[in-house]
Amino acid sequence: MAKLQAIRGMNDILPGQSQGWQFLEGIFHSVVRRFGYQEIRFPVLEQSSLFQRSIGELTDIVEKEMYTFEDRNGDKLSLRPEGTAGCVRAAEQHGLLYNQQQRLWYQGPMFRHERPQKGRYRQFHQFGVEAFGMAGPDIDAEVIKLSAQLWRDLDLIHHLTLEINNIGTASDRKSYSAALTGYLKQHSRALDDDARHRMYSNPLRVLDSKNAQVQAILQEAPVLANFVSPQSREHYEQLKSLLADLDIAFVENRHLVRGLDYYNNCVFEWTTLELGAQGAVCGGGRYDGLVEQLGGKATFACGFAMGIERLVLMLESLEKIPHDALKSIDVYILGADPDDAAQSQKLASAIRQQYPRLGVISHCGGGKSKAQIKRAYNLGATAVITLLADSDPACASIRRLDQSGGAETLEINSLVEQLGRFL
């Protein structure tokens, strides 16, 4: 019988890998708390119509990538391909949005059926923040500032570039799309199949083409900025001024449009050269029409999402995960013989109670002391405690597993109190 394997593009996160994820999650949780954002959790499975209405039926996500099926009742359901739509649905359903301001964050798995490659998977994980009920560019600046603070806390800020653009209102984009389609028709023979399809169904997505020949044609295309309303321009200029005041460097990318139909006015991405072709690690912007589009009252909104897998890859490649974050335990307790098991477990419990931040393992399963010490080394323990047989009063030796090799012998009764000094 063949061994069962994980589904292609849906990866296990193993011990030795999960510590890097935990380090990143800890920094993210710290940052959102300092900015006053509250966690929201919502299902991975939603009605398919939620994503069709929010993301757009003519986007690649809805047309090609969503995991969609009918359940036993005949309801059409989809695994969430992104977080914003589900967050809006949950917040609106539970009355969090009407005449209120909300700052929310979430994390969890998302699902898209696309070709797996480094940094892009069929089950992937995201952090996201969403802010509701604030109209001005100050909340746009805050959301971007929050992401910048995360990069600083992770020591990644010098490896990332903030790109911004103003895509105007839905009405602005409709006028621009007509002009862009007219221009692309004149050059249709030079476009690739994807661009020829998109120039009728979703022409703004052509701007995001990775084909160098298509990008060359776009150099002479109509510019979206020339179709943007004065109100959107003013909002965008104020945002740029706020970012400058906050010492957040940015570049303007007139082809930046994002892959979701619900965005308006300011959009942004943080990109890096450290991950090859998968250079975007975070993206977001305003989506003032989405709540109303999904059946709620008109609500100002903005936010972002970032890919956890790509950030972990980046942290690993740049060696930005502290060594201490990769440790499994701090103290490993060895027993000289099987009769020490009860005393070893009792000592471990006392250490855990006195030092709740320490990871402590009491060795189980027997084996030679040399093999036990090797296991302690492999787990990254700071120190080993060895119970000494036939000592009266009961004693144990403590030895650091670093270059200092410091060691002491202490009575069990005083060991717990003195452990902190030793470590």
Stockholm file with secondary structure:
# STOCKHOLM 1.0

chainA/1-423         MAKLQAIRGMNDILPGQSQGWQFLEGIFHSVVRRFGYQEIRFPVLEQSSLFQRSIGELTDIVEKEMYTFEDRNGDKLSLRPEGTAGCVRAAEQHGLLYNQQQRLWYQGPMFRHERPQKGRYRQFHQFGVEAFGMAGPDIDAEVIKLSAQLWRDLDLIHHLTLEINNIGTASDRKSYSAALTGYLKQHSRALDDDARHRMYSNPLRVLDSKNAQVQAILQEAPVLANFVSPQSREHYEQLKSLLADLDIAFVENRHLVRGLDYYNNCVFEWTTLELGAQGAVCGGGRYDGLVEQLGGKATFACGFAMGIERLVLMLESLEKIPHDALKSIDVYILGADPDDAAQSQKLASAIRQQYPRLGVISHCGGGKSKAQIKRAYNLGATAVITLLADSDPACASIRRLDQSGGAETLEINSLVEQLGRFL
#=GR chainA/1-423 SS CCCCCCCTTCCCCCTTTHHHHHHHHHHHHHHHHHTTCEECCCCSEEEHHHHHHHHCTTSHIIIIICCEEECTTCCEEEECSCSHHHHHHHHHHTTCSTTCCEEEEEEEEEECCSCCBTTBCSEEEEEEEEEESCCSHHHHHHHHHHHHHHHHHTTCGGGCEEEEEECCCHHHHHHHHHHHHHHHHHTGGGSCHHHHHHHHHCGGGGGGCCCHHHHHHHTTSCCGGGGSCHHHHHHHHHHHHHHHHTTCCCEECTTCCCSCTTCEEEEEEEECSTTTTCCEEEEEEECTTHHHHTTSCCCCEEEEEEEHHHHHHHHHHTTCSCGGGGCSCSEEEECSSGGGHHHHHHHHHHHHHHCTTSCEEECCSCCCHHHHHHHHHHTTCSEEEEECTTCSSCEEEEEESSTTCCEEEEEHHHHHHHHHHHC
#=GC SS_cons         CCCCCCCTTCCCCCTTTHHHHHHHHHHHHHHHHHTTCEECCCCSEEEHHHHHHHHCTTSHIIIIICCEEECTTCCEEEECSCSHHHHHHHHHHTTCSTTCCEEEEEEEEEECCSCCBTTBCSEEEEEEEEEESCCSHHHHHHHHHHHHHHHHHTTCGGGCEEEEEECCCHHHHHHHHHHHHHHHHHTGGGSCHHHHHHHHHCGGGGGGCCCHHHHHHHTTSCCGGGGSCHHHHHHHHHHHHHHHHTTCCCEECTTCCCSCTTCEEEEEEEECSTTTTCCEEEEEEECTTHHHHTTSCCCCEEEEEEEHHHHHHHHHHTTCSCGGGGCSCSEEEECSSGGGHHHHHHHHHHHHHHCTTSCEEECCSCCCHHHHHHHHHHTTCSEEEEECTTCSSCEEEEEESSTTCCEEEEEHHHHHHHHHHHC
//
